[in-house]
Amino acid sequence: MDPVTPSRRRWGALAWLATLQFFVVETVVQLRGQGHSRVDDVISDLGETTWPGHQAMNASFVVQAALVLGGALLLLPVLRGGAGRAAAYLLGIASVGTLLVGVFPSDRSDTWHGTGAALYLVGSAVGLICLAYALRRRSEVLGTVLVLLGLVGAAATTFFVADVEVLARGATERAAAYVLPVGLALTALFLWRAGSTDSAGVQEARTQRAERARERDEALEAAARRAESRTPAPGTTGAGPVDDTDTDAEDHWAPARRSD
């Protein structure tokens, strides 16, 4: 039996699919001002109070936290085993980090903002790797993709924190930050499709069971009718009705009848 109801699965998948809103809001807010480069500048610059549209960017961080955590809670029964529980906890940590980033812009509280960013980046990378192991039995392809995304996020996070010049700073941060919504959206699409397939399979199994039950009932009724047709009626034998007054005239050994 499916460990999660179809409705719960759909809402959880929708929550994770909706995390793609981050890319839309980031693009819109970036276009509100001038001089921001996705290669050289970090995402947090768009949330500073001096940037036009920073309210929308910070609101997007808060919404992202709710979507990641909400989807994890709704889909928790699907994330079986130790890896599934670890993925849920780590995604929860990433959600808390995103919330801190949105509530505390970098030009208001650099300490809390930096703490939130660290929680998000680490929780995202390791959480995706655990999510891959939790879902690998359902899909080896999805598991492989999630592991690769997690490894990319972990490497980019390491380079970003250590300030290693592999890529420009903005590009390095985005490589670390983007993997989570991409991985969750891919997982959501897979779970949605798997849920539809499972529902169709359940319905087909029910139809087959009903058909077998109908055939069994028809066979029992046919057997009962045959048995009834072979059962003699009271006072009869299988050869026909018995007449007690009938005597065989040719039987000379039959006792003579007395006449009164």
N, C-alpha and C positions, 0 to 999 in steps of 0.2 A: 504494500500500500504506500502511496505517495506520502512522505512525512510532512508535507505542507499542502494546505488547501490550494486549489487553483487561483482563487481570488487573492490570497496572501502572496502567492508566487508572483502574480501579475503586478501587484502594487510594489513589491520589493524590486522587481525588475525595472519597473517604471522609475522608481526612485534612483536607482543606479544609472539608468539611461539618461535621466535628467541632469546628471552631474556634468554633462556636456554644455550646460548653460554657462559654465565658467568661461569657455572659449568665446562665446558670443558676447558676454558682458565685457570681457577684457578687451576685445576688439573695438566695441563701441566706445568704451571709456578712453582707450588709447587715441581714438580719432577725435575725441573732444578737445585734446590739447595738441601741442606741437613739441617736437624734440625728443620724444620717447622712442627708443630703439629696443626691439625685442632681443637683439643680439647683445647689446652692451648694457642695457639698463634692466634692473630687477623688477619683478612684478609688484613688489611692495611700493615702488615709487608711484604707481597708479592709485594707491590707497591713501597717500599722504594728503593732508587737508589743503595743501596748496594746489593740488591737481584738479582741473575741472572734471566733475563727475565722480569724485572720489567716494561719494556716498553710495553710488551704485556698485562700485568695485568692492567696498567693504561689506555691503549687503550681500553681494554674491558670495563672499567668503562665508558669511553666516549661513546662508541658504545651503551652500555646499556641505557644510558641517552637518546640517540636518539631513540632507539627502544621503550622505555616506552612512551615517549612523542609522537612520531609519531603514535603509535597504538592508543593512547588516542584521538588524533585529528581526525584520520580516523574513529574511531568508536564512536565519540561523538554523532551522531544522534541516535545511539542505546541506549546510556545511558540517558534515559529520566528522567524527574522530577528533583527535588532538589537534591536527592541523586546522580543522574547521574552527574549533574554539579559539585557537591562537590567532587565526585570521580575523575573527570577529573582534577580539580584544585589541589587536593592532589597528584595525580600521577605526575602532572607537577612539584610540589614542590620536590617530590622524585627524579625526573629527574635532577633538578637543583643541588640537593645534590649529586647525583652520578657524575655529571659533575665536581663539585668542588673536590670530592675525587680523580678523575682521573687526573685533571689538577694540583692539589696541593698535592703531596705525603706527608705523615706524617713527613718525615725527612727534608722536605723543608719548609713547612708552616703548623705547627701543628694547628694554629688557624683556617685557612680556611679549612683545612682537617677535623678538628673536627666539624666545622659548617656544612660542607657538609654531614658528616656521620649522624649528628643529624637530618638534614632535610630529608635525605633518610629514616632513620629508622622510624621516626614519620609519614612522608607522606605515607610510605608503609603500616604500620599497619592500620592507620585510613582510608587510601584510599581503602584498601581491604574491610573494613567493609561497607563503602559507596557503593562500587561496588556491594557488595552482595545485598544491598537493591535496587539498581538500576536494578538488573537482577532477583530478586526473583520471579517476575511474570512469567518470562520465564522458570525458573527452580528452584524449591524449593531445590533440591539436591545441585545444584551449589551454590545457595545462602547460604545454611548451611555450605558448605565446605569453602567458602570464609570468612564467619564470623568467623569460627573456626581458620582459618589461620591468620586473622587479630587480633584475641584475643591472639593467641600464640605470634605473632609479638609484640603486645603491651606489654604483660607481659615480654617477653625476653628483649625488649628495656628498660623497667623500671628497671629490674634487672641489665642490663649491665651498664646503666648510674649511678645507685645507688651503683654499685659494690657489689651487693648481691651475696653471694657464694651459689647459688642454683646449678649451673653447673660451670664447668671451664670457664674462661673468653672467650676463643676462641669458645667454644661450645655455650655459651650464645649469643655471637655476631652473630654467624651463624644462630642460631634459629631465631633471629630477622631479619637478612638480607635475608635469603633464601625464606621466605614466599612470597615475591613479585613475583619473577620469576615463582615460582610454581603456584601461584594463577593466574597470567596472562596467563600462558601456558594452564591451565585448561579452563580458560575463552575463549581463542582462539579456542581450539578444539570444545567447545560447540557452539560458534558462527559460526564456519565453517560448522559444521554439521547442525545447524539450518538454515543457509543460503541455503544449498543444499536442505533441506526439503521444505523451503519456495518457492524456485524456482520451485521444482517439483509440489507443490500445485498450484502455479500460472499457470504453463503450463497446468495442468489438468483442472483448472477452465476455461481457455481459450478454451480448446478442447470441454468442455461441452457446453460453450456458442455458439461455432460455430456449434455444432451438433443440439442444440435447434433452432438456426436460420435457419439451413438447413431444419429441419422438419417443421418449420413454413412456410417457402417459398413453400415447396412441398404441404402443406395443402392449402395455398392460391391459388396456381396454379390449384389444383384439384377442388376447389370450383368455380374458374373462368370457368373451362371447363364445369362443370355441369350447371352453369348458362347460358353459351353460347348455350349449346345443347337444353335448354328449351326455348330459345327466338325464336319466329317465324320470318321467313324471311319476308321482305317487300312484301305486296300484298297477304299474306297468313294468315291463322288462325291456331290455334292449331290443328284443325280437318282436315286440308288439304287446297289446293288451292281453291279459290272462282272463279266460272265461272258465269259471269254476264249474259250470253246469255242462260243459262240453265233455263228452266221452268218446272214446275211440270205438266205433262199432266193430272194427276188425280185431280188436284186442280180446281174444277169448279168455285170457287169464284175468281179465278185469273182474272184480267182484260183482255179483248180480245185485241189482237194486231191488229192494223190497217195495212192494206196492201195498199201500194201505187199503 
